[in-house]
Amino acid sequence: MITAIPASVLLAATLAAVPHLAGQEVTQDDPNPFAGFETLDLPNGVKVWFKRLAGAPNVAVSAVVPVGSDADPPGKEGLAHFTEHMLFSDHGGRTEQEIGDAVEGLGGRRNGFTYTDHTWYYVTIAREHGLFAIEWLAGILSPHAMEPDVVERARDPVQNEIGARPRELFDHLRAALNPAWMMRPGFWQREFGIPQLRDPFPDEWESLESITPEDLRDFQDRYYAPGAMTVTIVGDLDRDEALSAAAHTFGKIPARPVHRRETTVTDPGRGWEQYGWRFQARVDYESRHKLYNPTADELLAALFIRDLLNRRLTQRLRFGERKAAYSVGANLTMRGPAGYLGLTSAIDRDDYAFATGVIEEELDFLRNGSLEPAVFETDRAALVERLRAANRTALSLNAWTLSFFHDAEVFPDFPDLLSFYEDISQGTVASFAERLFDPSRRVLTVTRPQPVRQEVMVAAVLLLVWITLRLMARLLTTPIRMRGILYIGRFRLPVVLRGLYALGIATAVVVLARLVDAAYDRLMSGWMESIDHYAVQAGGGAVMVVMLLVASSLLVASSPRRILLFADHLRIKSRAWRSRILKPEDIAEISVRRFGDAWLTRDVFRSPPLAFGLVHLGICIRPHRGRSYFFRSRDTKELAEVLLDWWEGGSDVTRTSHNVK
């Protein structure tokens, strides 16, 4: 339990820092559960928010630091989350199980949560153990030694929680096919300029394995300085005892410099619209309205608008006479100084125009302040009563530090949200909504049902593939007059080479497909997705399929298969359609070679051999320009003699030849 501290210390560290709120204790029957919060700034920098909630059976104590996974260094993704786990681990001579059981054995609950921009720790327990909860949480947030053996024991639970495992073949392929330079910018990078600091598919297992005790100590020392912490205590506790306990526990954490992770956001000054079609029954609608570096009052106004839109849109679109949407709502999402107010709805496919008309009308009401005064007063009163009823417990009040009130630089004091709702006028709402709902700050995403049936789509794709391949065959095929042919030879590839080249072709096709997909993705995100026209986007998808088929056809057609010898030329026939014509004067060399003369030369990369040449000789045909061929056939010796006789008698150019043995 907490021991008493000297009166002089209490006076200097606690009472002198906070004015008494005599006569303002808030009971569960008080009309405003948000009133009565006190702020205490401890000498080491910890900010304490205290609320006496008379009659509450439980006490809720939380501590938050304004740093999360966005602070993870590249290659050490999961460091913030790992740190959160370590703070619950062995410490002060007690094991993790003993530390947890100290709360759970008294019927309490405790946990921690790591988000992108903050990390939140809490404990809730019966009020008779409230002072112990303060002491316990201060022990959790105090500096930890991060002993190597403790770190190793904590590593597996973190990996298990996020499902991290060593990469296997397809994991490596996915990462290789999705490098950062190929991925289009995500929402936060595109709309707020927040850079993407890590790979799109980080190796979470390797990242966690690479985190050392020193990394964890440095992270806690840098970002968990007392000056960055906000501690919130809500419950039926004596004020002086609670603040004294906070000063005696959290106040003992050694002071050190505060290192905030600063995030700069930029407004691109334009809106963004995305349209798509999927096989689904409804229209998915989302309209995001961006916030840049909002002040405390702007965040509170955004919360009011969120709740007002939730009420009015639900009444009109879900419970109104025309039930156009099953789900409709507004939400506020923050990531440091960036955020957005989002409107989402699942709209009946036949009621899209009606539903979006209602949404736009409600936004106009807010921008123009044009709701009937009596209607606005009725809605505001309903929001106030809902807010009052939903925040009667210690944990529900404390949870606001998890959701929105976690940055002390934005909220130096715990805001009286209910009074803000009661006092806000329609004019104030309009002043803020005019900026918030400006078209240049809107990101609209609409996904509609496909207008064609699945079987029709499959048939259309198959028809497109057939037409493309037929056209490629017509374009690449050169008619061959077989009259006068002297010899036909078939390249005989060893099984190993055949498998390697097949794998190479398949890999090349996959890479081509990924490159085409990435190009199409960039084209879609930059232009096509903003066009609200099914035929245009379907046409873009068809072009992507055609490009992939053309590239794949050219790749497959480049694989030589046969050699056809005529009196005036020889023809290298590919596996599909294409053939290459070589006249005697086009050829610089026809010879027989072994392995070293084919595989250990620079030409091996430009002209991959079709034979090994280890045991038996192979034939080399080297033109003056372009690809060479090193191969064997069913009767290599006979074909070599035929080729040499044909070549030597076909032109007077200087030739290099070898005897066939």
Secondary structure, DSSP 8 states (H G I E B T S, - for coil): ------HHHHHHHTGGGS---TT--EETT-S-TTTT-EEEE-TTS-EEEEEEEET-SEEEEEEEES--GGG--TT-TTHHHHHHHHTTSSBTTB-HHHHHHHHHTTT-EEEEEE-SS-EEEEEEEEGGGHHHHHHHHHHHHS-----HHHHHHHHHHHHHHHT-----HHHHHHHHHS-GGGS---HHHHHH-----S-SS--HHHHHHH--HHHHHHHHHHH--GGG-EEEEEES--HHHHHHHHHHHGGGS---------------S--EEEEEEES-SEEEEEEEEEEES--HHHHHHHHHHHHHHHHHHIIIIISSSS--EEEEEEEEEEETTEEEEEEEEEEEGGGHHHHHHHHHHHHHHHHHT-S-HHHHHHHHHHHHHHHHHHT-SHHHHHTHHHHT---TTT-SS---HHHHHHH--HHHHHHHHHHHT-GGGEEEEEEEE-SS-HHHHHHHHHHHHHHHHHHHHHHH------TTEEEEEE----HHHHHHHHHHHHHHHHHHHHHHHHHHHHHHHHTGGG---HHHHHHHHHHHHHHHHHHHHHHHHTSEEEEEEESS-EEEEESSS-EEEE-GGGEEEEEEE-HHHHHTSTHHHHS--S---SSS-EEEEEESSS--EEE--TTHHHHHHHHHHHHHTT--S--B-----
